[in-house]
Amino acid sequence: MSKTFQLKIVASDHLFYEGKCEMLVFPGIDGEHGILASHQPMVTCLSAGELRFQIDGEWHYAAVSDGFVEITPTFVVLLADTVEKPEEIDVNRANEAKLRAEERLRQKQSIMEYYHTQAALNRAMNRLKITKRHS
């Protein structure tokens, strides 16, 4: 049996997962991070992308948005705005959100509106990528 650590994945509106984990891979601002039991303590930023975690030798996947990750040798807490399983994502809704964001980017916007639109486009594209890869 592999060494495990306690993993808690929390979205802004619900607890996504809590239990033992063998390995966690998440997107960070400086690339992907892989976490095993006995990892050095650290706190880092979570970027929107694909979250992967291994339980009993089986990989589980989710689309995550921005957040934070706290890592200690025995537990990891991942806090994100949203965490969604591939089967929970509405592909039509994600496509519509992508099209809306692309249209808004073609229009004149303030810098703040531009950043919000770019974030919406990134979320929609991430959801579509995750569903395409794991459905």
C-alpha positions, 0 to 999 in steps of 0.5 A: 500500500502506498503512503497516503495523506489527508486531502480536503478539497473545498469549493466556495459553496460545498465540500468537494472531497475529504479523505485519504489520497496517494497523489495530488496534481494541481495547476499553479501559477508557475506550472503543475505541482505534484504532491505526495505524502511527506511533502515539504510544508508550503502555501501556494496559489491555485490556477484554473485548470485540471485537478487530478488526485489518486485514491486507491490507485484510481485517478479522479479528475476535476475542473478547478478555478483560482484559489489556494493550496496549503500543504503539510507532510500529512495533509493538504487543503485545497480551496477554490472558487469552483470545483466540478467533476467532468460529468457535472459540467454542462457543455452547452452552457460552457460553449455559450459562455465561451462565445459570450466572452469572445464577443465581449472581448471584441468590444471596447471595455475598461481594463477591469471589464477586460480582466473579468471577460478574460477570466470568464473565457478561461473558465469556459475553455477549462470546462470544455477541455476537462469534459472533452478529455474525461467524458 
